[in-house]
């Protein structure tokens, strides 16, 4: 059951990563449009504001995929010197703490989007976009990141070889 759920979640993270890639292409197009519009004296409307929303959304949508594919930078000076159960315990503690922090961020972002919806908050730019529209995909991305952190935390507890295969292989079958 864990493996099938893990595969489904990894597919969701991968699709969020693909979406983030598409959004980066859109961001590039928006920036180019804004530059070209200035060069030929056209009004670019809220292109800069929308580009900012697209960048925030692509960042948060990519976090879960990047984390699960070990693309995030880890400072391993201390942990690389550890082995066996000590290393596993420290990694479980760190992943648990990360799960709490990412859950807090996700709850905050969801609440921010909800409050913007309830109060009808609009952007300060010329386009006056309802703020819940760009905040909702950011909240979804932060929720996916929190799920990915908790997912990895559970894997570290129940199936440590999936989280850190190189150290699990070095430890031997009896030390895990």
N, C-alpha and C positions, 0 to 999 in steps of 0.2 A: 504494500500500500504506500509506504514512504517513497519508494522509488518512482512509482507512477505519479504521485502527487508532485514530487520533485521535478520530474520531466515536464509536467504541465506548467508548473510555475516557471521553470527555466525557459519554456517556449513563450510564456507571457513576457518575461523580461527581455527575451530576444526581440520580440515584436515591438516592444517599447523602444529598444535600441534602434531598430529600423526606422521607427517613427521619428526618433530624435535625429537620425541622419537625414531624413526627408526635411525636417524642420531646419536643419543647418543649411541645406540647399536653398530653402525658402528665405532664410536669413540673408544669405549671400545675394539672392535676387532682390530683396528689399533694399539692401545697402547699395547695390548697383543702380537700382531705380532711383533712389534718393540722390545719388551722385549725378546721374545723367539728367535728372530733372533740374538740378541746380545749374548744370552746365548750359542747358537750353532754356533757362528761365521759365520752368513749369513749376506749379505749386505741387509739392509732394504730399500735402495733407499730413496725416499722422504716421507717415512711413517710419520715422525714427521711433515713435512710441510702439508701433506694432512690431518693429524689429526687436525692441527690448523685451516685449512679451514673448515673442517667438524664441529668443535666446534663453529666457528663464525656463520656458516650457521644455525646450530641448535639453537643457542641463538636467532638470529634474527627471525627465523621462529616461535619460541615459544612465542615471546613477545606479539603478538596480542591476541592469545588464553589466555595467562596468564592474560593479562590486562582485557579482557572481562569477564573472570571468577572470577574477583576480587582476583587474586593471587599475585598481586604486593603489596609490603609493602607500606602502606600509613601512614604518620605521621598525626594523627588526633587529636592531643592535643588541637589545637585551634578550629577546625571545629566541634568537638564533643560537645562543649559547646554552639554552635549556634543552632538556631532552626528557623523553618518557612522560610520566604522569604530571610532572611539574609544568612542562610546556603545554600539555593538554589543558590543565587547570587554568593556567594564565590565559590561554586563548578562549576558553569558555567564559571566563570572567569578562574579558574584553568584549567578546561578542554579545554577552548579556547586557553590558553597559551600553554598547552601541545600539542594541535593540531598544533600550529605554529612550535613548536620545533621539533616535530616528522616529520612534512612536510619538514622542513629544512634538517634534517638528511636524509630523503628518497631522496630528490633531490640531496643532496651531494653524497650519495652512488650510485645513478643511474648515475650521471655525472662521478664519479670515474670509474665505470665499463665501461662506454662509452669511456672515454679517454684512458683507458687501451686497449680497443678493437682497437680504431683508431691508437694508437701508437705502437701496437703489444708488449706491455710490458710483460716481462716474469719474473718469480720468480727467486730469487737468489740461490735457492737450486739446488741440483744435478738433479732434475727432470725437471727444467726450464719450468714449466707450464705457459701457457698464463694466465695472471692475471685476465682477464675478465671472465674466466670460474668459478673460485671460488667467484669472486666478484658479479656476476649476482644473484645467489640465496640469497646472503646477501642483495643486493639491493631490491629484491622482498620481503624479510622478513621485511625490514625497511619500505617499501611501505605499506605492510599489517598492520604494527603497526600504521603507520600514518592514514590509513583508519579506523582502530579500534578506535583510539583516536578521530577522527572527527565524527565517527559514534556515540560514546558515548556522545560527545559534543552536537550533534543534538538531541539525546534522552533526554539529560538533559534539553534542551530548550523546546522540544515539548511533552515529555512523561516522566516526572521526576520520576514517580513511578518505571519505569524499571531500572533507574540508581541507585536509593537509596530507595528500597521498605520499609525498616524498619523505616526510618524517615518520609516517605510519609504517612505511616499508623499511626504514632504517631501524625502527625500534624492535622489529621482530614480532612474531605472533603472540608472545606471552605478555608483553608489556603494555598493551593497549587495554 
